[in-house]
């Protein structure tokens, strides 16, 4: 389930470097169907910022990286 993520975003995420935290975060959100709007609201950033992380176009700040890691930890199996 891609929860409304565009085909272009999903493909860009698949082709981006998975070593980037934002890209790995994007893969998790896409796979689990977590909407970018929810991510943006919880982290206090814009949806465009979230999409840029997911695409690997930008790298989260240190503070955002810590928040992303906490967010991801809630969904670890």
C-alpha positions, -999 to 999 in steps of 0.1 A, spaced: 0 0 0 14 34 -10 -12 55 8 -15 80 -20 22 83 -27 27 91 -64 43 65 -86 71 90 -93 79 94 -56 78 56 -50 101 50 -80 125 79 -69 126 64 -34 134 29 -48 163 44 -69 177 66 -41 206 56 -19 191 35 10 221 45 32 205 80 36 183 82 67 156 101 48 154 75 20 152 46 45 126 65 64 107 70 32 108 33 24 94 25 58 66 50 55 57 39 20 57 2 30 36 8 61 13 33 45 22 61 68 10 94 51 36 121 45 11 146 60 12 127 93 50 125 92 53 163 85 29 171 113 46 149 138 80 162 130 70 199 125 82 202 89 65 207 56 53 178 34 78 190 7 106 186 32 94 150 39 93 143 2 128 157 -3 141 133 24 122 104 8 138 112 -26 172 117 -11 172 153 -23 180 167 11 194 154 43 176 159 76 191 182 102 207 166 133 175 174 153 152 160 126 174 129 123 169 122 160 132 127 156 131 104 126 150 77 145 125 79 173 96 78 148 111 47 131 118 29 164 80 29 171 75 7 140 105 -16 143 95 -53 143 
